[in-house]
Amino acid sequence: MLIEIKVPVFAESVTEATLVTWNKKQGEFVRRNENLVDMETDKVMLEIVAPRDGVLKDIIKADGAKVSSNDVIAVIDTEAAEVRQAASAAEPPHLAAVKNIREASVKTAPPAAAPAEVRHQSRSGANLSPAVRKMVADNQLDPQLIKGSGKEGRIVKGDVLEYLEHIQPVPAEEQIEPATAYTPVRSVPEQMPSRVEEERLEKRVPMTRLRQRIAERLKEAQNTAAILTTFNEINMKPVMDLRERYKDKFLERHKVKLGFMSFFTKAVVEALKQFPIINAATDGNDIIYHGYYDIGIAVGTPRGLVVPVLRNVDNMSFADVEIAIQDYGMRAREGKLSLEELTGGTFSISNGGVYGSMLSTPILNPPQSAILGMHNIVERPVVENGEIVIRPMMYVALSYDHRIIDGHDAVLFLVAVKQLIEDPTRILLDI
């Protein structure tokens, strides 16, 4: 039976995608749920998998092709005779023998060996994310040699970059068997020239769809909104003291660290309740007031900035927020976020402080009307009760659309966030 492989239905905000890399060749045998092709939208990287075992009979859309929802990109033939023939061709006799030996050893091995086998599989290449898999292939690397820092030893993009920075070509006199020796992509000349000529290299690469979309949205925000930014500073000592007091118990009970983002996220929601215009959006000549609080959390990834959304944050606990942010951050870096998780949002928070930013003016995330920018924490002298003391201070910035938000409301909103962070018990008591 012939089965058409179609592009999944996109969200309303996504109209087109690009097929990045086919992981299987035409005529090859494929197994059910095996990744056939990596597809990039302007929001996420997706994997299109095989629905059944079969032979990849025809690839209709090649690498780099632009596709839309429900486009047919390939055809799989699931006829039993051809599948068996392809499976036999895909597995040479010596590999089949190795497989039989491995299966026999697994049957006789103690149960405790199973986790090690799982870790081995995750490092063999089968469990690599699309971005990591492409980097490994482009640089002709062996995943077994790369130390993974992700969950259960999973290799993330940062691990590959670090590996590339530290690997060195093996000198000829020290080379071992060709199967295990490192072969550099660029060979070193046998004789270095007496004079090293200056090289002025340039490299032209097309923007990814995500980078194009980021550029479009930022320019749209600048062209349509009257963006203004107001600033304030926050004494982080009360939150830091509270966090230090309960971080161990919080981690023990909820299996996640207590960070600053949960405090700011909950403080933002309480401030939005006081100033609903900050949570509003524009639609033509209308203002849409949202009666719910979906907060976007900006996450930096190797492919660019994405903003996954926490839904109904007013109903979430501190632990819920921390768990969700940790999960979003991990899956964002691996390109595993869904389109639904990146859609919507009534207000956003961007934390440039994790990169060392002291002060910035964040740009709106349309159609939202405001965004909070957090920055790094620096000990500075401040005046308290007539005395100069040293306190851990953070500058915060609120960028807002001055078309619908007056400076009065913007300033008071930021003051409310400041007061809630400097006295975090007010968040719990709703005062």
Number of C-alpha atoms within 10 A of each C-alpha: 9 13 16 16 22 16 18 13 12 16 12 8 11 15 13 14 23 21 23 21 18 18 13 15 14 15 15 17 25 26 17 12 13 17 19 21 21 21 23 23 22 20 27 20 26 23 19 18 16 21 16 15 20 28 26 26 18 17 18 13 16 15 14 14 14 16 19 16 15 12 16 16 18 19 20 25 21 20 13 13 10 14 20 16 12 18 18 13 12 13 13 10 11 9 11 12 12 11 13 12 12 11 12 11 11 14 10 8 11 9 9 8 10 12 11 11 11 12 16 16 15 20 21 16 18 13 14 20 22 24 17 22 20 17 14 20 12 10 12 13 18 14 20 14 11 20 16 20 13 14 11 14 15 21 26 22 24 15 17 20 13 12 15 14 9 7 10 11 14 13 10 7 6 7 13 12 7 8 7 10 13 18 15 14 10 7 8 9 7 6 6 8 8 6 6 7 7 6 6 5 5 6 4 5 6 7 10 16 19 19 16 12 15 18 12 11 17 14 12 15 19 13 10 11 18 15 20 20 21 15 18 14 15 19 22 20 16 15 19 15 11 12 17 11 11 12 17 14 12 16 13 11 10 14 12 16 17 22 16 14 18 20 20 19 23 25 22 29 23 21 22 21 16 14 17 16 21 26 28 21 21 17 8 6 6 9 12 12 14 15 12 18 22 21 26 26 23 21 20 17 16 12 18 14 16 23 24 28 25 23 18 14 19 16 11 15 13 17 19 15 22 22 18 15 20 13 12 23 22 17 15 24 22 23 22 17 21 16 19 11 16 17 16 19 25 25 27 26 23 21 20 19 18 11 10 12 14 15 17 18 18 23 23 25 22 21 18 21 27 29 26 26 23 26 22 18 19 16 14 13 13 14 10 10 6 7 8 11 12 12 18 17 19 21 20 24 23 24 22 26 26 16 13 17 20 14 15 8 15 24 16 14 23 22 17 19 27 22 17 25 24 17 15 19 14 14 19 11 7 9 8
